[in-house]
Amino acid sequence: MKFFRKMDEMEMYINFKALRLTYIFILVFLICRLTYIIVSSGFEPTEAFRSWEFFLLITQNLILIGSRLIMNTKMGNDGEQ
C-alpha cells in the first residue's frame, strides 16, 4: 500500500504558491511584531534583538538563503539565467 505518490505539476504549483504565501505572511507578522516591540520599549532596539521573534526572523531567512544555495549547487545552476 502506497501512502505517498509523486505530485503532478498542478499540485506542485499549488503547494509552491501556498508555501510562498505562508512565508510572506509570517515575515510580515514578525516584522510588525518587532516594530511593536521597538515602539513599546521606547525605541530601544536592543529589546527587539533579544526577542524570540528576532531569532525566528533571522533563522528562517538564513535557512531560505542556505537552501537556495544548496539547491542551486545541486542543480548545477550558479544563479545565472
C-alpha positions in Angstrom: 0.0 0.0 0.0 1.4 3.4 -1.0 1.0 6.3 1.3 2.8 8.9 -0.8 2.7 9.4 -4.5 4.6 11.8 -6.8 2.9 15.1 -7.2 1.9 16.3 -10.7 2.7 19.8 -11.9 -0.5 21.4 -10.8 -0.2 20.1 -7.2 3.5 21.2 -7.1 2.4 24.7 -8.3 -0.4 24.9 -5.8 1.9 23.8 -2.9 4.6 26.2 -4.0 2.2 29.2 -4.0 0.8 28.2 -0.6 4.2 27.9 0.9 5.2 31.3 -0.6 2.1 33.0 0.8 2.7 31.4 4.2 6.3 32.6 4.2 5.2 36.1 3.3 2.5 36.2 6.0 4.9 35.0 8.7 7.6 37.5 7.5 5.1 40.4 7.6 3.8 39.3 11.0 7.3 39.1 12.5 8.3 42.5 11.2 5.1 44.1 12.6 5.7 42.3 16.0 9.3 43.5 16.1 8.2 47.1 15.2 5.7 46.9 18.1 8.4 45.7 20.5 10.7 48.6 19.5 7.9 51.2 19.7 6.6 49.9 23.1 10.1 49.8 24.6 10.7 53.5 23.8 12.6 52.9 20.6 15.2 50.7 22.3 16.1 48.2 19.6 18.1 46.0 22.0 14.8 44.7 23.4 13.8 43.5 19.9 17.2 41.9 19.4 16.7 39.7 22.5 13.2 38.5 21.5 12.3 35.2 20.0 10.6 37.0 17.1 14.0 38.4 16.0 15.6 34.9 16.4 12.9 33.3 14.3 13.1 36.1 11.6 16.9 35.7 11.2 16.9 31.9 11.3 14.1 31.5 8.7 15.9 33.8 6.3 19.2 32.0 6.9 17.5 28.7 6.1 15.9 30.2 3.0 19.3 31.5 1.7 21.2 28.4 2.6 18.6 26.1 1.0 18.6 28.1 -2.2 22.4 28.0 -2.4 22.4 24.2 -1.8 19.7 23.5 -4.3 21.3 25.8 -7.0 24.6 24.0 -6.5 23.0 20.5 -6.7 21.1 21.5 -9.9 24.3 22.9 -11.4 22.9 26.4 -11.7 25.0 29.1 -10.1 22.2 31.6 -10.1 22.6 32.5 -13.8 19.6 32.7 -16.0 
